[in-house]
Amino acid sequence: MIALTQEKREELISDCKILIREVEKAIAKFPDDAQLKSILTRQELALASLTTAAVLHAVDSDVEDKIYTALCNEHEVGAYPLYTAPPVPEIKLPPEFNESHDSFNEFRRGWNGAISEVKRTNGLGE
């Protein structure tokens, strides 16, 4: 599964909206083009997965060694969101370490190297 930063998510949402508008214009000119209709459907699905919001929240309770799930308010302790479709997960990265003091050089290389590796392994390319 792909995970994104908030910035990349916003960029992809914008790209989807632009492409949807362009494909809709093309479909108006070529209404029988199955490939254009397929592209439109895929872009609409991609946009939906990027912008989906929780429709309900639930909480689990342990009663007499049985787990029960109940709907609840989103602010309830232990509440988790429920979706009609799974959203694209978001990666939150800490900022790069930029302290310039010599005693922090090794720490900075390790910290920034770890962040770069997380980006690389998740295909973020940022």
C-alpha positions in Angstrom: 0.0 0.0 0.0 1.2 3.5 -0.8 1.7 6.0 2.0 2.0 9.8 1.4 3.0 13.0 3.0 0.3 15.6 3.4 2.1 17.7 0.7 2.2 14.8 -1.8 -1.4 14.0 -1.0 -2.4 17.6 -1.8 -0.4 17.6 -5.0 -2.0 14.3 -6.2 -5.5 15.7 -5.3 -4.8 18.7 -7.5 -3.4 16.5 -10.3 -6.5 14.2 -10.2 -8.9 17.2 -10.4 -7.0 18.7 -13.4 -7.0 15.4 -15.2 -10.6 14.7 -14.5 -11.5 18.1 -16.0 -9.3 17.4 -19.1 -10.7 13.9 -19.6 -14.3 15.2 -19.2 -13.6 17.7 -22.0 -12.2 14.9 -24.2 -15.2 12.7 -23.5 -17.5 15.5 -24.6 -15.7 15.4 -28.0 -15.4 11.6 -28.1 -18.4 10.2 -26.1 -17.9 6.6 -27.3 -14.2 6.3 -26.3 -14.1 3.5 -23.8 -10.5 4.2 -22.9 -11.3 7.9 -21.9 -14.2 6.6 -19.8 -11.9 4.2 -18.1 -9.3 6.9 -17.4 -12.1 9.1 -15.9 -13.3 6.3 -13.7 -9.8 5.5 -12.4 -9.1 9.2 -11.7 -12.4 9.6 -9.8 -11.6 6.5 -7.7 -8.1 7.8 -7.0 -9.5 11.2 -6.0 -12.1 9.5 -3.7 -9.4 7.4 -2.0 -7.2 10.6 -1.5 -10.1 12.6 0.0 -12.2 10.1 1.9 -13.3 11.0 5.3 -14.4 8.8 8.2 -18.2 8.3 8.2 -18.4 6.9 11.7 -16.3 6.2 14.7 -16.2 3.1 16.9 -14.6 2.0 20.1 -13.9 -1.5 21.4 -14.9 -2.6 24.9 -13.8 -5.7 26.8 -16.8 -7.1 28.8 -16.4 -10.5 30.5 -13.5 -11.5 28.2 -15.5 -10.6 25.1 -14.7 -7.7 22.8 -17.6 -5.6 21.7 -17.5 -2.8 19.2 -19.9 0.2 19.5 -20.4 3.3 17.6 -19.2 6.4 19.4 -18.3 10.1 19.2 -15.0 10.8 17.4 -13.6 12.3 20.7 -14.3 9.2 22.8 -11.2 7.7 24.3 -10.0 4.8 22.1 -12.2 5.9 19.2 -11.1 4.9 15.7 -12.5 6.0 12.3 -14.6 3.8 10.0 -14.6 4.4 6.3 -16.7 3.4 3.3 -13.4 2.8 1.5 -9.9 2.6 2.8 -8.1 5.9 2.6 -4.5 6.2 1.4 -2.4 6.3 4.6 -0.3 9.3 5.3 3.3 9.3 6.5 4.3 12.1 8.9 8.1 12.6 8.8 10.0 14.6 11.4 11.9 17.6 10.1 15.5 17.2 9.0 18.1 18.0 11.7 20.0 21.1 10.7 22.0 22.0 13.8 25.5 23.0 12.5 27.6 22.5 15.6 30.4 20.0 15.0 29.4 17.8 17.9 26.1 17.1 16.1 27.6 16.0 12.7 27.3 12.3 13.3 23.8 12.6 14.8 22.7 14.8 11.9 24.0 12.3 9.3 22.2 9.4 11.0 18.9 11.3 11.6 18.8 12.8 8.1 19.9 9.5 6.6 17.0 7.6 8.3 14.5 10.2 7.0 15.9 9.8 3.5 15.6 6.0 3.7 12.0 6.2 4.8 11.3 8.5 1.9 13.2 6.1 -0.5 11.5 2.9 0.7 8.0 4.5 0.5 8.6 5.9 -3.0 8.3 9.5 -1.9 11.2 10.8 -3.9 11.1 14.1 -2.2 
